């Protein structure tokens, strides 16, 4: 996620960010199942999803 996107996320409300977190968690789970099944070869996708998830959760904690 680029710095520009992070600045946009900081302007969003907590509810919107929580929706994004739930979507990212679902996407992360699906990707991990693909990797375990041998269908997904690109492991970096999981790494980037985890990183984005952590960044959004950090923004939520700073807002509360």
Backbone bond lengths (Angstrom), bond angles and torsions (degrees), N, CA, C in turn:
res aa  C-N    CA-C-N  psi(-1)  N-CA   C-N-CA  omega(-1)  CA-C   N-CA-C  phi
1 X - - - 1.435 - - 1.522 107.51 -
2 X 1.289 115.58 132.99 1.454 120.01 -176.87 1.523 110.69 -83.36
3 X 1.305 116.04 162.62 1.458 122.08 -178.26 1.518 110.71 -60.91
4 X 1.315 116.94 -36.71 1.464 121.02 179.27 1.526 109.87 -61.28
5 X 1.336 116.55 -42.12 1.460 120.46 179.12 1.525 111.47 -66.92
6 X 1.314 116.78 -35.90 1.459 120.13 178.52 1.522 111.03 -64.92
7 X 1.306 117.18 -38.76 1.461 120.48 178.39 1.521 110.57 -64.88
8 X 1.342 116.52 -37.30 1.461 120.33 177.40 1.524 110.56 -66.98
9 X 1.326 116.65 -37.77 1.459 120.39 179.74 1.523 111.72 -66.39
10 X 1.324 117.16 -33.67 1.458 120.69 179.76 1.517 111.67 -65.18
11 X 1.337 117.18 -23.18 1.457 121.36 -179.96 1.525 112.88 -86.15
12 X 1.314 117.71 -12.12 1.462 120.97 -178.48 1.524 110.66 -80.88
13 X 1.339 114.45 161.31 1.458 120.44 179.23 1.526 109.97 -79.97
14 X 1.322 115.15 162.36 1.460 121.03 -176.86 1.526 110.85 -63.24
15 X 1.324 118.12 -38.18 1.469 120.88 -179.25 1.526 111.16 -62.43
16 X 1.312 116.46 -41.32 1.464 120.35 178.46 1.526 110.69 -64.46
17 X 1.324 115.43 -40.66 1.461 119.93 179.36 1.527 111.11 -66.39
18 X 1.334 116.92 -37.19 1.462 120.17 178.32 1.522 111.13 -65.83
19 X 1.335 116.88 -35.45 1.467 120.38 175.58 1.523 110.31 -63.91
20 X 1.322 115.82 -41.14 1.462 120.05 178.51 1.527 111.04 -64.40
21 X 1.329 116.31 -37.68 1.463 120.94 179.06 1.521 110.20 -63.64
22 X 1.325 116.71 -43.84 1.467 118.99 -179.22 1.526 110.98 -65.66
23 X 1.331 117.72 -37.98 1.468 120.60 177.49 1.527 111.11 -65.52
24 X 1.329 116.29 -42.33 1.462 120.38 179.81 1.522 111.41 -65.47
25 X 1.330 117.08 -39.16 1.470 119.84 178.48 1.519 111.33 -64.48
26 X 1.332 116.25 -40.19 1.459 120.40 177.74 1.523 110.89 -64.83
27 X 1.314 116.07 -44.09 1.462 121.46 178.47 1.530 111.22 -63.55
28 X 1.320 116.32 -39.16 1.458 121.56 178.67 1.534 110.68 -64.28
29 X 1.317 116.31 -42.70 1.461 120.64 178.91 1.521 110.98 -63.23
30 X 1.319 116.25 -45.02 1.467 120.39 178.87 1.530 110.91 -60.74
31 X 1.314 115.51 -41.59 1.461 119.81 -179.40 1.528 111.63 -66.79
32 X 1.317 116.96 -39.07 1.459 120.26 178.91 1.526 111.37 -66.05
33 X 1.335 116.54 -34.77 1.464 120.01 176.67 1.528 110.00 -66.98
34 X 1.326 116.33 -40.18 1.469 120.25 177.68 1.528 110.95 -62.34
35 X 1.319 116.26 -41.44 1.463 120.36 -179.95 1.530 110.02 -65.52
36 X 1.325 116.43 -43.14 1.467 120.32 -179.41 1.529 110.90 -65.01
37 X 1.325 116.21 -33.67 1.455 120.38 179.31 1.510 113.44 -82.03
38 X 1.311 117.49 -7.73 1.453 121.43 178.75 1.514 114.24 85.26
39 X 1.334 117.46 9.01 1.464 120.37 -178.65 1.528 112.32 -84.23
40 X 1.314 115.81 -28.32 1.471 120.35 -178.21 1.518 108.95 -104.11
41 X 1.308 115.90 127.40 1.459 121.09 179.65 1.527 112.28 -99.40
42 X 1.331 116.48 -25.54 1.458 121.55 -175.31 1.534 109.99 -85.18
43 X 1.315 117.07 101.41 1.452 121.45 -178.57 1.523 112.53 -79.21
44 X 1.315 116.76 -16.76 1.462 120.57 -178.42 1.532 111.33 -68.16
45 X 1.312 117.16 -24.14 1.466 120.44 178.88 1.527 110.00 -60.69
46 X 1.321 116.41 -43.60 1.464 120.68 178.92 1.519 110.60 -63.16
47 X 1.318 116.60 -41.91 1.454 120.88 179.42 1.527 111.45 -60.90
48 X 1.333 117.47 -44.07 1.464 120.61 -178.76 1.532 110.79 -69.07
49 X 1.332 117.16 -36.37 1.463 119.43 177.72 1.527 110.93 -63.83
50 X 1.320 116.65 -42.21 1.460 120.56 178.66 1.526 110.67 -64.06
51 X 1.307 116.62 -39.23 1.463 121.19 -179.64 1.531 110.59 -65.82
52 X 1.336 117.16 -45.60 1.455 120.96 178.66 1.522 110.85 -62.66
53 X 1.320 115.91 -41.27 1.458 120.79 179.43 1.527 110.37 -61.08
54 X 1.307 116.89 -45.28 1.462 121.31 179.70 1.527 111.33 -63.52
55 X 1.318 117.19 -39.10 1.460 120.56 179.96 1.528 110.89 -66.03
56 X 1.322 117.02 -41.82 1.466 119.99 179.75 1.520 110.54 -67.85
57 X 1.328 117.49 -41.18 1.464 120.19 178.00 1.517 111.41 -62.89
58 X 1.319 117.52 -35.51 1.459 121.61 177.11 1.519 110.53 -65.28
59 X 1.316 117.01 -41.36 1.472 120.66 178.52 1.519 109.81 -63.87
60 X 1.326 117.28 -40.93 1.467 120.62 179.56 1.530 109.90 -62.62
61 X 1.319 117.69 -44.15 1.468 120.63 -178.44 1.517 111.44 -65.34
62 X 1.313 118.60 -33.31 1.465 120.07 179.65 1.523 110.97 -73.27
63 X 1.328 116.73 -26.62 1.468 119.86 179.82 1.513 112.51 -78.71
64 X 1.326 117.05 -26.13 1.475 120.00 -176.75 1.501 110.68 -80.63
